[in-house]
């Protein structure tokens, strides 16, 4: 007979999140409080993106440089630009199929991962593939959950007065899923807002290593920069 007062046995299926040689101990990001919030200044001359956690702490700041034939984006903790987190570099010049590689800001930069847009498919439905360091087979897939929302948002958004209402009516969602298990791990949802883009980042899984989590967040940053003209 089982002893009802005996401490429960350890679940043999419960495993700790594995560590990775690519993991980065970045203050603020390592223990970020979800959900995260993205503020995207779309009316600024140079697009600016800021990510804060639920406590209001600034985690990421990006100001995209204009007139660059080969994309290079520097990532900082806030708009003072005193602490640089990393860099995003494209492997091709003005190409739909360019792949964007993420590197840490260290004396010897470490690879965080990369993301690639799935060519012509992204004209109608945002579709991106996320790669862990040194992988040539995608580990995660980012897809648009409600593409019709973005289509209406883009079309009607150009109409005066009516366009202002689209920010409240049509709100695209993007989901990152594990290619092997099919598990949704992080979701980004556009929120109602005027004069700027606002998004919420929700973490759906606790199975991600710090490197995988940062890789996916950087992938979403690149997605929002590339998709900004389409809602």
N, C-alpha and C positions, 0 to 999 in steps of 0.2 A: 504494500500500500504506500502511496506517495505521502510524504510529509508535507502538509499544507503550509508549514511555517519555514520550510527550507527555502533559501534564496534561489531565485530562478536561475537556471543555467544560462551561460552565455550563448547567444544565438550563433550557431556555427556559420550561418550565411551572412552575418553582419561583418563587413570589412571596412577598414579605414580607407579614406580617400588616399590613393597612392601619391607619393611625391614625384616630382619631375626635376631633372637637372636644369630645366628651363624656367622653373618657378622663380618669381621675383617677389621679394619682400618690400612692397611699396607702401609706405605709411598712408593710411587713409583708404587705399584700395583694398588692402588685404582683409580688413574687417569692416568694409562698407556696409551701411545699414540700408537694406532694400525696403521699399522700392527706390530706385534712382530716378532722378528727374532731369530731362534734357531741355535746355532752352536754346533755340536756334534763331539767331537774328538774320532773317531773310531779307530785310530791307537795308542792311549795311552794305557798304561798297564792297568789302571783302567779307564773305560769309564767316560768322563766328558761332561756335558751338560750346556750350558749357554744361557739365554734368555735376549735379549735387546729389548727396544722399538724403535720406529722409530726415536727418537732423539739420539739413541746410548747409552742411560742410561742402566746400568746393573740392571736387575730386579730379576733374579733367577740364582743360580749356584748350580749344583749337581755334586758330584764326587762319583760314585758308588763303594762301597767296594766289593772286590772280595772274593771268597771262603766263602760266607755266606750261610748257609743251610736254614736260614729263613730270607727273604729279609727285610732290614731296610735301608731306604734312608733318609739322612738328607738334608734339603733344605736351602740354604743361599741366600743372596742378591748378593754376588759376590765372586770371588775366594780368597779374604782375609779371608773369613769365620768368620768375626767378628759379623755379624748380622744374626742370624738364624731365618728363617721364620716358619719352621714346620718340621714334620717328616712323612714319609710314612712307614707303617708297614704291613707286610703280616700276614694273619691269619693261614696260612698253610706252611708246609715245602716242598719246591721243588715240587709244585703241579700245574698242568695246570689250575685247577679251583680255585686257591688261590684268595682271595679278599684282596685288598690293602686299608688300612684305613689312612686317612689324619688327622693329628692333628696340632693345632697351637702350637707355642713355647711360652707358658705362664705358670705361676706358677700352674694354674689349666688349663691344655690343653683343648681347645674346639675342638669338632669334626667339620671338614670341609666337610667331605663326604667320599666316597669310590668308587673304581672301581673294576670290576671283568671281567676277560677274559672268553669268552663263550666257554670254553673247546676245544674239538676237531675241532669245526668249524673254529677256528682261525688258524689251520694248513694251510688252503687254502685261507682264507679271514679273515683279521683282524676284529674281532667283540668283542666289549667291552660294558659293561653296567655300567652306572654311577648312584650312589645312593646318594641322599641327606642325611644328618645326621638322624639316627634312622629309615630310610626307608629300608624295605626289598623288595619292588617292585621298579625296576629301574625307574629313572626319565628321563634319557637321554641315548641314544644309539649312540655309536661311531662305524662307519663301514667304510670299505675301499671302495672308490668310483671306483677305477680302479685296481682291484686285478691283472689283467694280467701284468701290469707294474712292480709290485713287483716280480712276478714270473720270468719274463725275467731278471730283475735286479739281482736277487739272483743267477740264473743259469749261466748267462753270466758273472757275476761279478767275478767269480772264474777263468776265462780264462785270461792269461796274455795278455796285450795290449788291447784286446777286452774289458776286464773288465773295463778299464779306461773310455771307451766311454759310458758304461751303465749309468754312473752318469749324463750324459747329455741327454740320449735318453729316459730313463724310470724313471718317477717321480711319485711315489704313492701319492694319496690324501686321507685324512681321514676327515670325516664329523661327527660332533656331532649334533644330532637332538633331539628335545623335544619329548618324547614318547607319550605325550597326544595330542599335536597339530600337530606333524610332521614337525614343523618348524626347519630349519637348523639354528644353533646358532653360532657355531665356526667351522672353517675349517683349517686344517693343510696340507700344500703342500710341498713336498720335492723339493728343488731347485737344479739346476745343480752345482756340485762342485767336486773337486778332493781332496783326502786325508782326507776329513772330511764330515760329513753329515750336510747339511744346509736345514732348513725348515722355512716356513713363516706361521704365525698364523694370520688369518683374523677373526674379529668379525663380524658376519652376523646379529645379533639381538641386540636391545637395551632393551630387556625385562628381561635380567638376573640381579639378585641381585648380590652384590659383592661376597657373599658366593658361589652362583651357578657358577659364572664366575671362581673363584679361584678353585673350585672343578673340573671343566672341564679342566682347564689348568693343574692342578696336575695330572689329569687322562691321559692327553696327554703326560705328562712327563713320566709316568709309561709305557704307550704304546710304546714310542720311545725307552725306555730302554729295554723293553721285545722284541720288534720287530727289534732291531738293526741288527741282523744277517740275516734278511730277506728283507733288503732294506728299 
